[in-house]
Structures are given as C-alpha cells and as structure tokens.
C-alpha cells in the first residue's frame, strides 16, 4: 500500500523564468481550482484526499507542448484538472500557461500520467 | 478601487531552508485549506474571490514567532486561515510550521495584517 492512496500533482513549466514566489502562486492556483472541481464532481476522492492530509507533489515539464499532451490525457481519463494561465501582471506575458494541476485522484491513476516526471 | 477586492495571502517562513518545489507545496496546502474554510464559513467572500480570479500573494516571515503573531491577529479578526505543518518526510523535521494562509477576504482587511511584509 502506498503512503498516500490519493494525490494531487502540479506540473510546472521549467522553460519559463519564474521566481519561487511566482511558482508557488501558480501551483496554489492550480491546486485550489482542481480541488474545487474534484469536490463538485469526484466527491469521494476529494474527501479521501483531504482526510489523508491532501498529498501534493510538484513536478516539472520542459515545454507548453508537454503540458498540453498531459492535459489531453487527463481529460481522456476524466480526471479533475486545472490549467493555470498567468495574467501577466508580473514576470510573464499575459495568457502564458504556467502549470497544470491534476487530481486529487487515486495515486496509481495519477502516477500513470506523471510518474515519469522529475520533481521540480 | 483596487484591482482585486478580495485576496488570499500566504506567509512563508524564510528561516527554513526549503527548495522552490517544497515552498510551492506548503503554499498550496495553505491555499486549499484556508479556501475550504472560507467556502464553509465566509461563502460570499469565497464566491467573490473565485469570480475575481482568486488573487493570491506570497510573502515572507523571518521566524515562526512572526507566524504565530500573525495567526493570533487572524483569529482575533475571525478571518479564514490555515497553519501549515510539514510532515517532515523530506527536507524538514516532522511538525515544522512552514506557512500561514490568510483569507480569502477583503483586501483592505488582509492588508491590515500582511501589507507590511515583503514578497517572497
């Protein structure tokens, strides 16, 4: 048995030049949005994830194309997710896609999408 | 009028040696937990904050004492908040307090607590 049966993974673009505070905001946007989607549509997963202590992992993508491919697979699997687009008030151009949040969902299912990605 | 009438602020301890991924996870934990408290107990603020695009700001504290002082004021003002304690699986000792999330709430009220803190 895994330590956490449910998890949420945030995939952050490494090809953008974001500071640590900026990254934290993008990850938190994704986490809140995808968790809220899960609460509405995958209530049992959301409950179990919160009860376990809301396991979160942050990994990296090398490009926006990698983010789009992951989002496509996430949608195919009907997992809760959130694509984060920056407003561009600081550091980035408006509309820049910065992060994809996947889950919360069962760890093996999430890992089938993101298990090969390195920690940020 | 401010750009965002409602905001959520995460105060991160700078005296801990956390990497950017670790920081992002702590901030996201706080954001999800405090947002969920707001959804349950300050629904109008939560709705307005989401509608505006869930403004989030990450600032820094120099010590755990500063976090505790802020938490005390936050509780006195009856604002939604979440104190984040790390499990200590990586980088930190178990039970280390890493972050305080405040809000979402009206920006002037949140700023009265955190407006003097520097961005992370």
gemmi code that builds the backbone of each chain (N, CA, C; Angstrom):
import gemmi

chains = {
    "A": [
        ("UNK", (0.848, -1.201, 0.000), (0.000, 0.000, 0.000), (0.883, 1.251, 0.000)),
        ("UNK", (0.510, 2.171, -0.796), (1.254, 3.427, -0.822), (0.969, 4.238, 0.439)),
        ("UNK", (1.869, 5.155, 0.743), (1.674, 6.021, 1.894), (0.408, 6.858, 1.713)),
        ("UNK", (0.223, 7.315, 0.488), (-0.982, 8.088, 0.184), (-1.731, 7.418, -0.961)),
        ("UNK", (-2.972, 7.065, -0.702), (-3.787, 6.414, -1.725), (-4.283, 7.422, -2.750)),
        ("UNK", (-4.350, 8.692, -2.331), (-4.835, 9.754, -3.219), (-3.815, 10.872, -3.259)),
        ("UNK", (-3.678, 11.468, -4.410), (-2.726, 12.575, -4.507), (-3.164, 13.590, -5.560)),
        ("UNK", (-2.517, 14.728, -5.492), (-2.702, 15.785, -6.497), (-1.299, 16.152, -6.978)),
        ("UNK", (-1.148, 16.269, -8.304), (0.160, 16.609, -8.859), (0.054, 17.911, -9.653)),
        ("UNK", (0.983, 18.808, -9.398), (1.067, 20.040, -10.163), (2.307, 19.967, -11.062)),
        ("UNK", (2.071, 20.169, -12.358), (3.153, 20.113, -13.341), (3.487, 21.546, -13.745)),
        ("UNK", (4.709, 21.961, -13.462), (5.112, 23.352, -13.662), (6.084, 23.463, -14.835)),
        ("UNK", (5.889, 24.433, -15.680), (6.818, 24.652, -16.805), (8.153, 25.172, -16.282)),
        ("UNK", (9.199, 24.455, -16.696), (10.531, 24.846, -16.267), (11.186, 25.789, -17.277)),
        ("UNK", (10.596, 25.875, -18.484), (11.191, 26.716, -19.527), (10.840, 28.198, -19.355)),
        ("UNK", (10.037, 28.507, -18.342), (9.741, 29.910, -18.049), (10.647, 30.352, -16.908)),
        ("UNK", (10.950, 31.616, -16.890), (11.845, 32.129, -15.860), (11.025, 32.692, -14.693)),
        ("UNK", (10.512, 31.775, -13.871), (9.665, 32.210, -12.754), (10.429, 32.094, -11.436)),
        ("UNK", (10.267, 33.099, -10.590), (10.847, 33.055, -9.247), (10.047, 32.113, -8.353)),
        ("UNK", (10.574, 31.849, -7.143), (9.937, 30.852, -6.272), (8.559, 31.280, -5.776)),
        ("UNK", (8.372, 32.598, -5.558), (7.059, 33.084, -5.134), (6.045, 32.955, -6.260)),
        ("UNK", (6.497, 33.289, -7.467), (5.640, 33.165, -8.654), (5.215, 31.705, -8.871)),
        ("UNK", (6.181, 30.802, -8.781), (5.868, 29.371, -8.929), (4.844, 28.946, -7.883)),
        ("UNK", (5.051, 29.360, -6.632), (4.141, 28.969, -5.550), (2.716, 29.435, -5.834)),
        ("UNK", (2.574, 30.659, -6.370), (1.232, 31.170, -6.686), (0.583, 30.337, -7.791)),
        ("UNK", (1.334, 29.993, -8.835), (0.769, 29.202, -9.941), (0.319, 27.827, -9.439)),
        ("UNK", (1.160, 27.210, -8.629), (0.849, 25.883, -8.073), (-0.400, 25.962, -7.181)),
        ("UNK", (-0.477, 26.998, -6.381), (-1.637, 27.160, -5.487), (-2.917, 27.431, -6.282)),
        ("UNK", (-2.821, 28.232, -7.342), (-3.998, 28.445, -8.220), (-4.507, 27.098, -8.728)),
        ("UNK", (-3.594, 26.311, -9.273), (-3.981, 25.022, -9.836), (-4.566, 24.100, -8.778)),
        ("UNK", (-3.923, 24.085, -7.606), (-4.368, 23.198, -6.524), (-5.790, 23.542, -6.084)),
        ("UNK", (-6.053, 24.827, -5.881), (-7.388, 25.246, -5.434), (-8.438, 24.938, -6.509)),
        ("UNK", (-8.115, 25.231, -7.771), (-9.101, 25.043, -8.848), (-9.410, 23.570, -9.089)),
        ("UNK", (-8.372, 22.745, -9.151), (-8.601, 21.318, -9.411), (-9.260, 20.650, -8.206)),
        ("UNK", (-8.893, 21.074, -6.994), (-9.538, 20.521, -5.792), (-11.022, 20.878, -5.783)),
        ("UNK", (-11.344, 22.092, -6.199), (-12.750, 22.508, -6.239), (-13.515, 21.707, -7.296)),
        ("UNK", (-12.886, 21.449, -8.434), (-13.543, 20.595, -9.438), (-13.784, 19.199, -8.851)),
        ("UNK", (-12.797, 18.685, -8.147), (-12.941, 17.356, -7.544), (-14.073, 17.348, -6.513)),
        ("UNK", (-14.153, 18.418, -5.729), (-15.214, 18.489, -4.710), (-16.595, 18.404, -5.359)),
        ("UNK", (-16.724, 19.040, -6.528), (-18.021, 19.059, -7.205), (-18.330, 17.751, -7.932)),
        ("UNK", (-17.293, 17.096, -8.474), (-17.562, 16.002, -9.404), (-16.956, 14.656, -9.012)),
        ("UNK", (-16.027, 14.674, -8.044), (-15.414, 13.421, -7.574), (-15.344, 13.480, -6.049)),
        ("UNK", (-16.497, 13.665, -5.439), (-16.573, 13.969, -4.011), (-15.864, 12.921, -3.140)),
        ("UNK", (-15.985, 11.653, -3.505), (-15.391, 10.592, -2.684), (-13.867, 10.685, -2.696)),
        ("UNK", (-13.307, 10.986, -3.866), (-11.848, 11.165, -3.963), (-11.414, 12.376, -3.158)),
        ("UNK", (-12.146, 13.451, -3.306), (-11.816, 14.703, -2.610), (-11.838, 14.490, -1.094)),
        ("UNK", (-12.897, 13.839, -0.600), (-12.998, 13.548, 0.830), (-11.811, 12.712, 1.310)),
        ("UNK", (-11.505, 11.659, 0.565), (-10.437, 10.746, 0.980), (-9.085, 11.454, 0.966)),
        ("UNK", (-8.876, 12.264, -0.038), (-7.617, 13.015, -0.184), (-7.423, 13.985, 0.974)),
        ("UNK", (-8.480, 14.725, 1.321), (-8.389, 15.670, 2.443), (-8.122, 14.922, 3.746)),
        ("UNK", (-8.812, 13.818, 3.924), (-8.682, 13.022, 5.145), (-7.251, 12.492, 5.307)),
        ("UNK", (-6.641, 12.125, 4.191), (-5.264, 11.610, 4.218), (-4.238, 12.705, 4.470)),
        ("UNK", (-4.647, 13.961, 4.324), (-3.695, 15.062, 4.517), (-3.332, 15.758, 3.219)),
        ("UNK", (-4.194, 15.623, 2.205), (-4.034, 16.281, 0.891), (-2.611, 16.230, 0.330)),
        ("UNK", (-2.143, 15.032, 0.043), (-0.814, 14.851, -0.568), (-0.705, 15.649, -1.874)),
        ("UNK", (0.343, 16.445, -1.951), (0.611, 17.233, -3.171), (2.057, 17.027, -3.595)),
        ("UNK", (2.251, 16.942, -4.897), (3.584, 16.773, -5.457), (3.736, 17.794, -6.585)),
        ("UNK", (4.910, 18.402, -6.671), (5.168, 19.360, -7.748), (6.280, 18.815, -8.645)),
        ("UNK", (5.966, 18.632, -9.909), (6.935, 18.117, -10.884), (7.099, 19.136, -12.007)),
        ("UNK", (8.005, 18.828, -12.942), (8.297, 19.824, -13.964), (8.042, 19.302, -15.374)),
        ("UNK", (7.656, 20.227, -16.242), (7.553, 19.965, -17.676), (8.556, 20.881, -18.360)),
        ("UNK", (9.012, 20.441, -19.516), (10.051, 21.207, -20.217), (9.470, 22.222, -21.204)),
        ("UNK", (8.176, 22.072, -21.513), (7.572, 22.934, -22.548), (6.062, 22.992, -22.390)),
        ("UNK", (5.451, 23.942, -23.079), (3.992, 24.039, -23.051), (3.371, 22.870, -23.812)),
        ("UNK", (4.083, 22.330, -24.794), (3.564, 21.168, -25.541), (3.397, 19.967, -24.600)),
        ("UNK", (4.360, 19.797, -23.712), (4.275, 18.695, -22.750), (3.050, 18.874, -21.832)),
        ("UNK", (2.808, 20.118, -21.446), (1.622, 20.423, -20.629), (0.342, 20.068, -21.396)),
        ("UNK", (0.285, 20.473, -22.666), (-0.912, 20.198, -23.474), (-1.148, 18.694, -23.650)),
        ("UNK", (-0.072, 17.936, -23.878), (-0.211, 16.476, -24.018), (-0.754, 15.856, -22.735)),
        ("UNK", (-0.226, 16.318, -21.618), (-0.698, 15.808, -20.325), (-2.149, 16.192, -20.081)),
        ("UNK", (-2.514, 17.399, -20.458), (-3.894, 17.836, -20.258), (-4.852, 16.977, -21.092)),
        ("UNK", (-4.430, 16.659, -22.310), (-5.253, 15.823, -23.201), (-5.502, 14.462, -22.539)),
        ("UNK", (-4.461, 13.828, -22.027), (-4.603, 12.520, -21.374), (-5.472, 12.642, -20.111)),
        ("UNK", (-5.286, 13.753, -19.396), (-6.065, 13.979, -18.175), (-7.560, 14.056, -18.488)),
        ("UNK", (-7.873, 14.775, -19.585), (-9.281, 14.901, -19.998), (-9.828, 13.547, -20.454)),
        ("UNK", (-9.004, 12.790, -21.184), (-9.443, 11.471, -21.657), (-9.794, 10.560, -20.487)),
        ("UNK", (-9.027, 10.676, -19.417), (-9.269, 9.844, -18.227), (-10.331, 10.446, -17.297)),
        ("UNK", (-10.863, 11.597, -17.704), (-11.909, 12.273, -16.911), (-11.441, 12.588, -15.490)),
        ("UNK", (-10.178, 12.943, -15.351), (-9.662, 13.358, -14.052), (-9.923, 14.839, -13.827)),
        ("UNK", (-10.145, 15.240, -12.589), (-10.243, 16.676, -12.310), (-8.893, 17.326, -12.600)),
        ("UNK", (-8.926, 18.500, -13.170), (-7.668, 19.173, -13.514), (-7.903, 20.667, -13.661)),
        ("UNK", (-6.824, 21.411, -13.683), (-6.913, 22.856, -13.919), (-5.644, 23.322, -14.615)),
        ("UNK", (-5.843, 23.997, -15.716), (-4.743, 24.603, -16.458), (-4.626, 26.045, -15.954)),
        ("UNK", (-3.427, 26.431, -15.558), (-3.242, 27.767, -14.987), (-2.644, 28.698, -16.033)),
        ("UNK", (-3.329, 29.807, -16.250), (-2.867, 30.821, -17.197), (-2.545, 32.076, -16.419)),
        ("UNK", (-1.365, 32.600, -16.614), (-0.965, 33.785, -15.853), (-1.546, 35.049, -16.461)),
        ("UNK", (-1.938, 35.939, -15.569), (-2.476, 37.234, -16.033), (-1.404, 38.131, -16.630)),
        ("UNK", (-0.169, 37.811, -16.314), (0.916, 38.606, -16.892), (1.127, 39.951, -16.234)),
        ("UNK", (0.700, 40.083, -14.968), (0.918, 41.359, -14.276), (2.387, 41.516, -13.885)),
        ("UNK", (3.067, 40.376, -13.648), (4.494, 40.416, -13.312), (5.216, 39.266, -13.991)),
        ("UNK", (6.409, 39.483, -14.383), (7.352, 38.463, -14.882), (7.013, 37.835, -16.237)),
        ("UNK", (5.713, 37.585, -16.534), (5.358, 36.846, -17.752), (4.434, 37.653, -18.653)),
        ("UNK", (4.344, 37.216, -19.923), (3.381, 37.797, -20.855), (1.963, 37.359, -20.467)),
        ("UNK", (0.958, 38.256, -20.623), (-0.417, 37.858, -20.316), (-0.823, 36.610, -21.105)),
        ("UNK", (-1.505, 35.695, -20.464), (-2.005, 34.495, -21.137), (-1.023, 33.346, -21.172)),
        ("UNK", (0.135, 33.508, -20.560), (1.115, 32.420, -20.534), (0.608, 31.254, -19.695)),
        ("UNK", (0.629, 30.063, -20.249), (0.272, 28.861, -19.500), (1.468, 28.458, -18.660)),
        ("UNK", (1.245, 28.328, -17.358), (2.370, 28.114, -16.434), (2.369, 26.738, -15.777)),
        ("UNK", (1.192, 26.135, -15.630), (1.073, 24.976, -14.741), (-0.193, 24.188, -15.052)),
        ("UNK", (-0.130, 22.886, -14.836), (-1.313, 22.023, -14.923), (-1.450, 21.274, -13.607)),
        ("UNK", (-2.615, 21.394, -12.988), (-2.888, 20.631, -11.759), (-3.747, 19.436, -12.128)),
        ("UNK", (-3.379, 18.256, -11.639), (-4.103, 17.014, -11.925), (-4.501, 16.372, -10.601)),
        ("UNK", (-5.795, 16.096, -10.469), (-6.306, 15.468, -9.268), (-6.774, 16.499, -8.253)),
        ("UNK", (-7.156, 16.058, -7.066), (-6.871, 14.764, -6.455), (-7.584, 13.587, -7.107)),
        ("UNK", (-6.870, 12.449, -7.085), (-7.396, 11.196, -7.593), (-6.556, 10.059, -7.046)),
        ("UNK", (-6.930, 8.829, -7.387), (-6.182, 7.667, -6.896), (-4.727, 7.726, -7.378)),
        ("UNK", (-3.794, 7.481, -6.474), (-2.372, 7.633, -6.799), (-1.937, 6.836, -8.035)),
        ("UNK", (-2.355, 5.568, -8.195), (-1.887, 4.829, -9.373), (-2.349, 5.459, -10.690)),
        ("UNK", (-3.547, 6.029, -10.666), (-4.091, 6.671, -11.867), (-3.316, 7.955, -12.180)),
        ("UNK", (-3.074, 8.761, -11.166), (-2.306, 9.994, -11.356), (-0.869, 9.648, -11.782)),
        ("UNK", (-0.291, 8.648, -11.129), (1.085, 8.256, -11.458), (1.214, 7.756, -12.895)),
        ("UNK", (0.146, 7.187, -13.435), (0.207, 6.705, -14.821), (0.406, 7.869, -15.797)),
        ("UNK", (0.078, 9.069, -15.364), (0.273, 10.252, -16.193), (1.581, 10.974, -15.882)),
        ("UNK", (1.924, 11.060, -14.612), (3.017, 11.956, -14.200), (4.179, 11.240, -13.519)),
        ("UNK", (4.083, 9.917, -13.392), (5.086, 9.153, -12.645), (6.492, 9.256, -13.217)),
        ("UNK", (6.572, 9.574, -14.510), (7.890, 9.655, -15.175), (8.514, 11.065, -15.108)),
        ("UNK", (7.792, 12.008, -14.522), (8.303, 13.387, -14.488), (9.147, 13.621, -13.233)),
        ("UNK", (10.154, 14.463, -13.367), (11.048, 14.752, -12.230), (10.442, 15.791, -11.311)),
        ("UNK", (10.792, 15.714, -10.033), (10.367, 16.744, -9.086), (10.942, 18.087, -9.525)),
        ("UNK", (10.170, 19.131, -9.251), (10.649, 20.477, -9.632), (11.899, 20.822, -8.848)),
    ],
    "B": [
        ("UNK", (-10.366, 52.184, -6.438), (-10.685, 50.763, -6.282), (-9.460, 49.925, -6.596)),
        ("UNK", (-9.228, 48.935, -5.767), (-8.107, 48.030, -6.018), (-8.415, 47.118, -7.202)),
        ("UNK", (-7.365, 46.582, -7.787), (-7.538, 45.638, -8.888), (-8.298, 44.405, -8.409)),
        ("UNK", (-7.972, 43.969, -7.202), (-8.665, 42.821, -6.606), (-9.259, 43.235, -5.268)),
        ("UNK", (-10.566, 43.113, -5.141), (-11.245, 43.473, -3.898), (-11.042, 42.417, -2.821)),
        ("UNK", (-10.758, 41.188, -3.289), (-10.548, 40.071, -2.359), (-9.223, 39.398, -2.657)),
        ("UNK", (-8.570, 38.952, -1.630), (-7.295, 38.273, -1.841), (-7.029, 37.232, -0.765)),
        ("UNK", (-6.066, 36.402, -1.069), (-5.567, 35.404, -0.115), (-4.052, 35.591, -0.051)),
        ("UNK", (-3.506, 35.610, 1.160), (-2.066, 35.803, 1.321), (-1.461, 34.603, 2.051)),
        ("UNK", (-0.391, 34.086, 1.489), (0.345, 33.009, 2.148), (1.659, 33.582, 2.667)),
        ("UNK", (1.887, 33.385, 3.973), (3.102, 33.882, 4.620), (4.028, 32.690, 4.839)),
        ("UNK", (5.197, 32.726, 4.203), (6.116, 31.587, 4.218), (7.337, 31.921, 5.072)),
        ("UNK", (7.751, 30.969, 5.891), (8.963, 31.171, 6.697), (10.198, 31.154, 5.818)),
        ("UNK", (10.980, 32.203, 5.950), (12.202, 32.308, 5.162), (13.412, 31.743, 5.900)),
        ("UNK", (13.237, 31.500, 7.213), (14.367, 30.999, 8.001), (14.555, 29.484, 7.860)),
        ("UNK", (13.662, 28.848, 7.093), (13.828, 27.416, 6.817), (14.482, 27.279, 5.446)),
        ("UNK", (15.221, 26.212, 5.286), (15.918, 26.031, 4.012), (15.086, 25.141, 3.086)),
        ("UNK", (14.056, 25.747, 2.490), (13.152, 24.982, 1.625), (13.424, 25.299, 0.160)),
        ("UNK", (13.411, 24.276, -0.671), (13.538, 24.460, -2.111), (12.249, 24.989, -2.717)),
        ("UNK", (12.287, 25.367, -3.989), (11.116, 26.011, -4.602), (9.910, 25.081, -4.724)),
        ("UNK", (10.169, 23.774, -4.948), (9.065, 22.811, -5.019), (8.422, 22.621, -3.653)),
        ("UNK", (9.263, 22.538, -2.653), (8.787, 22.404, -1.265), (7.950, 23.621, -0.858)),
        ("UNK", (8.452, 24.798, -1.170), (7.700, 26.025, -0.862), (6.337, 25.991, -1.556)),
        ("UNK", (6.338, 25.606, -2.831), (5.087, 25.588, -3.608), (4.067, 24.652, -2.966)),
        ("UNK", (4.512, 23.495, -2.491), (3.599, 22.547, -1.845), (3.021, 23.136, -0.557)),
        ("UNK", (3.861, 23.777, 0.252), (3.373, 24.366, 1.508), (2.336, 25.455, 1.227)),
        ("UNK", (2.628, 26.293, 0.250), (1.712, 27.385, -0.116), (0.389, 26.818, -0.632)),
        ("UNK", (0.479, 25.764, -1.443), (-0.742, 25.153, -1.991), (-1.562, 24.479, -0.890)),
        ("UNK", (-0.899, 23.815, 0.057), (-1.626, 23.244, 1.207), (-2.427, 24.344, 1.911)),
        ("UNK", (-1.749, 25.425, 2.228), (-2.409, 26.521, 2.938), (-3.548, 27.107, 2.129)),
        ("UNK", (-3.314, 27.294, 0.836), (-4.333, 27.894, -0.037), (-5.588, 27.035, -0.084)),
        ("UNK", (-5.423, 25.733, -0.274), (-6.578, 24.836, -0.361), (-7.324, 24.800, 0.980)),
        ("UNK", (-6.589, 24.704, 2.080), (-7.242, 24.573, 3.396), (-7.974, 25.844, 3.800)),
        ("UNK", (-7.340, 26.995, 3.615), (-7.991, 28.254, 4.005), (-9.155, 28.569, 3.069)),
        ("UNK", (-9.007, 28.237, 1.783), (-10.115, 28.453, 0.832), (-11.309, 27.582, 1.210)),
        ("UNK", (-11.026, 26.357, 1.630), (-12.122, 25.462, 2.036), (-12.798, 25.989, 3.306)),
        ("UNK", (-12.016, 26.526, 4.228), (-12.641, 27.129, 5.416), (-13.520, 28.310, 5.004)),
        ("UNK", (-13.017, 29.101, 4.074), (-13.808, 30.252, 3.602), (-15.097, 29.789, 2.920)),
        ("UNK", (-15.005, 28.737, 2.147), (-16.199, 28.236, 1.454), (-17.282, 27.835, 2.464)),
        ("UNK", (-16.848, 27.264, 3.590), (-17.807, 26.817, 4.595), (-18.354, 27.951, 5.441)),
        ("UNK", (-17.523, 28.965, 5.704), (-17.904, 29.934, 6.736), (-17.967, 31.383, 6.268)),
        ("UNK", (-17.399, 31.662, 5.087), (-17.437, 33.027, 4.539), (-17.770, 32.917, 3.044)),
        ("UNK", (-18.898, 32.286, 2.769), (-19.240, 31.904, 1.397), (-19.230, 33.091, 0.429)),
        ("UNK", (-19.700, 34.249, 0.875), (-19.796, 35.409, -0.017), (-18.394, 35.876, -0.428)),
        ("UNK", (-17.457, 35.858, 0.528), (-16.071, 36.234, 0.204), (-15.448, 35.229, -0.754)),
        ("UNK", (-15.682, 33.958, -0.459), (-15.127, 32.882, -1.285), (-15.639, 32.986, -2.726)),
        ("UNK", (-16.955, 33.193, -2.871), (-17.545, 33.338, -4.207), (-16.921, 34.522, -4.951)),
        ("UNK", (-16.829, 35.643, -4.258), (-16.326, 36.867, -4.903), (-14.863, 36.702, -5.302)),
        ("UNK", (-14.100, 36.082, -4.448), (-12.671, 35.849, -4.686), (-12.463, 34.953, -5.912)),
        ("UNK", (-13.232, 33.868, -5.987), (-13.113, 32.967, -7.141), (-13.501, 33.690, -8.425)),
        ("UNK", (-14.577, 34.459, -8.336), (-15.087, 35.177, -9.510), (-14.062, 36.187, -10.032)),
        ("UNK", (-13.344, 36.792, -9.104), (-12.312, 37.772, -9.493), (-11.061, 37.113, -10.075)),
        ("UNK", (-10.940, 35.802, -9.873), (-9.751, 35.118, -10.378), (-8.799, 34.674, -9.281)),
        ("UNK", (-9.319, 34.541, -8.060), (-8.591, 34.062, -6.863), (-7.178, 34.648, -6.719)),
        ("UNK", (-7.140, 35.945, -6.508), (-5.850, 36.628, -6.285), (-5.103, 36.011, -5.102)),
        ("UNK", (-3.865, 35.646, -5.358), (-3.006, 35.091, -4.298), (-1.675, 35.819, -4.268)),
        ("UNK", (-1.185, 36.043, -3.073), (0.097, 36.712, -2.883), (0.913, 35.883, -1.906)),
        ("UNK", (2.203, 35.756, -2.172), (3.086, 35.007, -1.265), (4.112, 35.977, -0.686)),
        ("UNK", (4.120, 36.082, 0.637), (5.059, 36.977, 1.322), (5.882, 36.156, 2.309)),
        ("UNK", (6.831, 36.823, 2.953), (7.729, 36.064, 3.816), (7.707, 36.538, 5.263)),
        ("UNK", (7.940, 35.568, 6.156), (8.152, 35.858, 7.572), (9.562, 35.416, 7.908)),
        ("UNK", (10.123, 36.034, 8.924), (11.517, 35.735, 9.276), (11.636, 34.636, 10.333)),
        ("UNK", (10.517, 34.307, 10.980), (10.582, 33.345, 12.096), (9.206, 32.748, 12.355)),
        ("UNK", (9.206, 31.670, 13.135), (7.933, 31.054, 13.491), (7.163, 31.959, 14.456)),
        ("UNK", (7.879, 32.764, 15.250), (7.200, 33.690, 16.162), (6.354, 34.698, 15.366)),
        ("UNK", (6.901, 35.148, 14.245), (6.160, 36.099, 13.400), (4.891, 35.435, 12.847)),
        ("UNK", (5.012, 34.172, 12.490), (3.848, 33.408, 12.007), (2.787, 33.318, 13.122)),
        ("UNK", (3.221, 32.998, 14.334), (2.272, 32.861, 15.450), (1.574, 34.176, 15.765)),
        ("UNK", (2.329, 35.274, 15.728), (1.716, 36.591, 15.982), (0.646, 36.906, 14.935)),
        ("UNK", (0.978, 36.606, 13.681), (0.016, 36.844, 12.598), (-1.206, 35.948, 12.749)),
        ("UNK", (-0.987, 34.708, 13.137), (-2.115, 33.790, 13.305), (-3.040, 34.286, 14.413)),
        ("UNK", (-2.444, 34.807, 15.478), (-3.234, 35.328, 16.596), (-4.145, 36.468, 16.118)),
        ("UNK", (-3.570, 37.394, 15.364), (-4.358, 38.522, 14.842), (-5.442, 38.034, 13.880)),
        ("UNK", (-5.066, 37.042, 13.065), (-6.012, 36.480, 12.098), (-7.225, 35.879, 12.807)),
        ("UNK", (-6.955, 35.159, 13.897), (-8.046, 34.549, 14.679), (-8.897, 35.629, 15.352)),
        ("UNK", (-8.233, 36.679, 15.867), (-8.972, 37.767, 16.509), (-9.937, 38.429, 15.534)),
        ("UNK", (-9.513, 38.532, 14.287), (-10.358, 39.160, 13.262), (-11.338, 38.171, 12.635)),
        ("UNK", (-11.276, 36.919, 13.083), (-12.179, 35.872, 12.585), (-12.048, 35.673, 11.075)),
        ("UNK", (-10.820, 35.780, 10.598), (-10.582, 35.525, 9.176), (-10.327, 34.033, 8.951)),
        ("UNK", (-10.719, 33.509, 7.789), (-10.353, 32.128, 7.485), (-8.833, 32.036, 7.366)),
        ("UNK", (-8.271, 30.956, 7.854), (-6.819, 30.807, 7.798), (-6.440, 29.342, 7.929)),
        ("UNK", (-5.203, 29.049, 7.605), (-4.688, 27.686, 7.784), (-3.198, 27.756, 8.084)),
        ("UNK", (-2.834, 27.107, 9.173), (-1.429, 26.984, 9.545), (-0.934, 25.666, 8.956)),
        ("UNK", (0.163, 25.718, 8.215), (0.661, 24.511, 7.546), (1.816, 23.922, 8.348)),
        ("UNK", (1.671, 22.650, 8.686), (2.707, 21.927, 9.419), (3.239, 20.823, 8.511)),
        ("UNK", (4.538, 20.783, 8.346), (5.104, 19.789, 7.436), (5.223, 18.436, 8.118)),
        ("UNK", (4.949, 17.399, 7.350), (5.066, 16.037, 7.868), (6.514, 15.620, 8.087)),
        ("UNK", (7.431, 16.366, 7.480), (8.840, 16.048, 7.682), (9.327, 14.838, 6.919)),
        ("UNK", (8.635, 14.502, 5.812), (9.109, 13.371, 5.002), (10.353, 13.758, 4.212)),
        ("UNK", (10.473, 15.010, 3.868), (11.658, 15.492, 3.144), (12.063, 16.860, 3.677)),
        ("UNK", (13.345, 17.099, 3.725), (13.949, 18.412, 3.997), (13.793, 18.947, 5.422)),
        ("UNK", (12.614, 18.721, 6.063), (12.363, 19.351, 7.371), (12.079, 18.318, 8.450)),
        ("UNK", (12.201, 18.742, 9.709), (11.799, 17.911, 10.843), (10.272, 17.788, 10.879)),
        ("UNK", (9.745, 16.615, 11.261), (8.291, 16.459, 11.374), (7.700, 17.505, 12.314)),
        ("UNK", (6.577, 18.082, 11.917), (5.889, 19.042, 12.766), (6.352, 20.480, 12.594)),
        ("UNK", (7.279, 20.711, 11.672), (7.758, 22.072, 11.439), (6.646, 22.931, 10.829)),
        ("UNK", (6.386, 24.078, 11.431), (5.419, 25.024, 10.867), (6.104, 25.797, 9.743)),
        ("UNK", (5.505, 25.762, 8.554), (6.164, 26.316, 7.364), (5.482, 27.563, 6.813)),
        ("UNK", (4.187, 27.688, 7.033), (3.414, 28.679, 6.266), (2.093, 28.963, 6.959)),
        ("UNK", (1.609, 30.181, 6.808), (0.266, 30.558, 7.264), (-0.494, 31.134, 6.076)),
        ("UNK", (-1.644, 30.564, 5.789), (-2.506, 31.111, 4.726), (-3.607, 31.930, 5.376)),
        ("UNK", (-3.837, 33.125, 4.867), (-4.860, 34.031, 5.405), (-5.824, 34.416, 4.284)),
        ("UNK", (-7.112, 34.194, 4.532), (-8.113, 34.536, 3.539), (-8.443, 33.344, 2.658)),
        ("UNK", (-9.282, 33.550, 1.634), (-9.640, 34.821, 1.035), (-10.528, 35.700, 1.929)),
        ("UNK", (-10.312, 37.009, 1.772), (-11.093, 38.009, 2.465), (-10.922, 39.345, 1.767)),
        ("UNK", (-11.612, 40.364, 2.252), (-11.496, 41.697, 1.648), (-10.054, 42.194, 1.711)),
        ("UNK", (-9.568, 42.710, 0.601), (-8.160, 43.109, 0.515), (-7.721, 44.072, 1.616)),
        ("UNK", (-8.512, 45.102, 1.948), (-8.035, 46.027, 2.994), (-7.857, 45.338, 4.348)),
        ("UNK", (-8.723, 44.381, 4.631), (-8.647, 43.645, 5.896), (-7.399, 42.751, 5.917)),
        ("UNK", (-7.165, 42.039, 4.822), (-5.975, 41.171, 4.740), (-4.715, 42.044, 4.782)),
        ("UNK", (-4.752, 43.154, 4.045), (-3.576, 44.043, 4.004), (-3.249, 44.631, 5.377)),
        ("UNK", (-4.274, 44.800, 6.211), (-4.014, 45.348, 7.552), (-3.141, 44.402, 8.370)),
        ("UNK", (-3.120, 43.127, 7.980), (-2.272, 42.141, 8.656), (-0.930, 41.931, 7.976)),
        ("UNK", (-0.947, 41.911, 6.644), (0.234, 41.454, 5.901), (0.826, 42.509, 4.971)),
        ("UNK", (0.224, 43.684, 4.945), (0.640, 44.722, 3.983), (2.078, 45.187, 4.161)),
        ("UNK", (2.629, 44.971, 5.365), (3.999, 45.423, 5.630), (5.050, 44.342, 5.335)),
        ("UNK", (4.602, 43.155, 4.915), (5.545, 42.061, 4.658), (6.045, 42.094, 3.206)),
        ("UNK", (7.286, 41.676, 3.010), (7.868, 41.684, 1.669), (7.448, 40.437, 0.897)),
        ("UNK", (7.380, 40.570, -0.430), (7.125, 39.414, -1.285), (8.240, 38.394, -1.083)),
        ("UNK", (7.859, 37.124, -1.192), (8.875, 36.068, -1.023), (9.913, 36.161, -2.133)),
    ],
}
model = gemmi.Model(1)
for chain_id, residues in chains.items():
    chain = gemmi.Chain(chain_id)
    for i, (resn, *xyz) in enumerate(residues, 1):
        res = gemmi.Residue()
        res.name, res.seqid = resn, gemmi.SeqId(i, " ")
        for name, pos in zip(("N", "CA", "C"), xyz):
            atom = gemmi.Atom()
            atom.name, atom.element = name, gemmi.Element(name[0])
            atom.pos, atom.b_iso = gemmi.Position(*pos), 0.0
            res.add_atom(atom)
        chain.add_residue(res)
    model.add_chain(chain)
structure = gemmi.Structure()
structure.add_model(model)
structure.setup_entities()
